[in-house]
Amino acid sequence: MARQLVPAFAYTAVYVKDVARSVAFYSDAFGYKVRRAPPPSTPPGQTTIAFTPLHQRETDERTGAVRTPAREGERGPVEVCFDYPDVDAAYKRAVDSGAVPVSPPEVKEWGQKVGYVRDMDGIVVRMGSHVGDGTSHV
């Protein structure tokens, strides 16, 4: 019988122009707890976002070049999502911290409250109420 391979999520690389600026912004705007690169003993799944410089080219030959949106307002292939108990307050905090408003919080047909902003690199950040146990948290 073949052994099943069960993955452990390691992280998502988000390519940004200025790592230090992005780290400070995500901490201020979204309350995201940021820490330096984890030590080798950190279990998989403990790091969720790896802010990586756009100019880093270590994987280009294998996976292709990193591309950013060509025009202002064009959406990139990554969306960062955070859950909050108070989406309205989270949205206001993000905008007050410099996030570009995209769509204010609204209750979706499935019962989740969701709002969208963009960070300084044009990355869409989705702020939503938690939905996971089949109940609405708006």
C-alpha positions as CSV (number, residue, x, y, z in Angstrom):
1,M,0.0,0.0,0.0
2,A,1.3,3.4,-1.0
3,R,2.1,5.8,1.9
4,Q,-0.1,8.9,1.8
5,L,1.7,12.2,1.7
6,V,0.1,14.8,3.9
7,P,1.5,18.2,3.5
8,A,2.2,20.7,6.2
9,F,1.7,24.3,5.1
10,A,5.0,26.1,5.4
11,Y,4.4,29.7,4.2
12,T,3.4,32.0,1.3
13,A,6.0,34.2,-0.3
14,V,4.7,37.7,-1.0
15,Y,7.1,39.7,-3.1
16,V,7.4,43.3,-2.1
17,K,9.5,46.4,-3.0
18,D,10.6,47.1,0.6
19,V,10.5,44.3,3.2
20,A,11.0,46.5,6.2
21,R,8.3,48.9,5.1
22,S,5.9,46.0,4.4
23,V,6.6,44.4,7.8
24,A,5.9,47.8,9.6
25,F,2.8,48.4,7.5
26,Y,1.2,44.9,8.1
27,S,1.9,45.3,11.8
28,D,0.3,48.8,12.0
29,A,-2.5,48.4,9.5
30,F,-3.6,44.9,10.3
31,G,-2.2,44.1,13.7
32,Y,-0.3,41.2,12.1
33,K,2.3,39.8,14.5
34,V,5.5,40.0,12.5
35,R,8.7,38.2,13.5
36,R,12.0,37.6,11.8
37,A,12.7,34.5,9.8
38,P,11.9,31.5,12.0
39,P,14.7,29.3,13.4
40,P,15.1,25.9,11.7
41,S,13.3,24.2,14.6
42,T,10.1,26.1,14.0
43,P,7.3,23.7,13.1
44,P,5.8,24.0,9.6
45,G,2.7,26.1,9.5
46,Q,3.9,28.6,12.1
47,T,5.0,31.1,9.4
48,T,2.2,32.3,7.1
49,I,3.6,35.2,5.1
50,A,7.2,35.5,4.0
51,F,7.9,39.0,2.8
52,T,10.5,38.6,0.1
53,P,12.3,41.4,-1.9
54,L,11.0,41.7,-5.5
55,H,14.6,41.8,-6.7
56,Q,15.4,38.3,-5.2
57,R,15.8,36.1,-8.2
58,E,16.8,32.7,-6.7
59,T,13.9,30.8,-8.3
60,D,13.6,32.6,-11.7
61,E,15.4,29.9,-13.7
62,R,13.2,27.2,-12.3
63,T,9.8,28.8,-11.8
64,G,9.9,32.0,-13.9
65,A,10.2,35.7,-13.1
66,V,8.1,37.4,-10.5
67,R,5.6,39.8,-12.1
68,T,3.9,42.7,-10.6
69,P,0.7,44.2,-11.9
70,A,1.5,46.2,-15.1
71,R,-1.0,49.0,-14.4
72,E,-2.4,50.9,-11.3
73,G,-5.4,49.1,-10.0
74,E,-4.6,45.8,-11.7
75,R,-4.8,42.8,-9.4
76,G,-1.9,40.5,-8.7
77,P,-2.2,36.8,-8.3
78,V,-2.1,36.8,-4.4
79,E,-4.7,38.0,-1.9
80,V,-3.8,38.2,1.7
81,C,-6.8,37.3,4.0
82,F,-7.2,38.1,7.7
83,D,-10.1,37.2,10.0
84,Y,-11.3,39.8,12.6
85,P,-14.1,39.8,15.2
86,D,-14.8,43.5,14.2
87,V,-14.3,43.9,10.5
88,D,-15.5,47.5,10.5
89,A,-12.8,48.5,13.1
90,A,-10.2,46.5,11.3
91,Y,-11.0,48.2,7.9
92,K,-10.9,51.7,9.5
93,R,-7.5,50.9,11.2
94,A,-6.1,49.7,7.9
95,V,-7.2,52.8,6.0
96,D,-6.1,55.1,8.8
97,S,-2.6,53.4,8.6
98,G,-2.3,54.0,4.8
99,A,-4.0,51.1,3.1
100,V,-5.8,52.1,-0.1
101,P,-9.6,51.5,0.3
102,V,-11.0,49.1,-2.3
103,S,-14.4,48.0,-0.9
104,P,-15.8,48.8,2.5
105,P,-17.0,46.0,4.7
106,E,-20.4,44.5,3.7
107,V,-22.2,41.3,4.6
108,K,-22.0,38.7,1.7
109,E,-24.7,36.4,0.7
110,W,-23.1,33.5,2.7
111,G,-23.2,35.6,5.9
112,Q,-19.6,36.7,6.2
113,K,-18.7,40.4,6.5
114,V,-15.8,41.3,4.2
115,G,-13.9,44.5,3.2
116,Y,-10.9,45.0,0.9
117,V,-7.9,47.3,0.8
118,R,-4.6,47.4,-1.1
119,D,-1.2,47.6,0.5
120,M,1.6,49.9,-0.8
121,D,2.6,47.2,-3.4
122,G,-0.9,46.9,-4.7
123,I,-1.5,43.6,-3.0
124,V,-5.2,43.1,-2.2
125,V,-5.9,42.4,1.5
126,R,-9.2,40.9,2.5
127,M,-10.5,41.5,6.0
128,G,-13.4,39.2,6.9
129,S,-15.4,37.9,9.8
130,H,-14.5,34.3,10.7
131,V,-16.6,31.7,8.9
132,G,-15.8,28.1,9.6
133,D,-18.3,26.5,11.9
134,G,-21.3,27.1,9.7
135,T,-22.4,30.2,11.7
136,S,-22.3,33.8,10.7
137,H,-20.1,36.2,12.6
138,V,-21.0,39.6,11.4
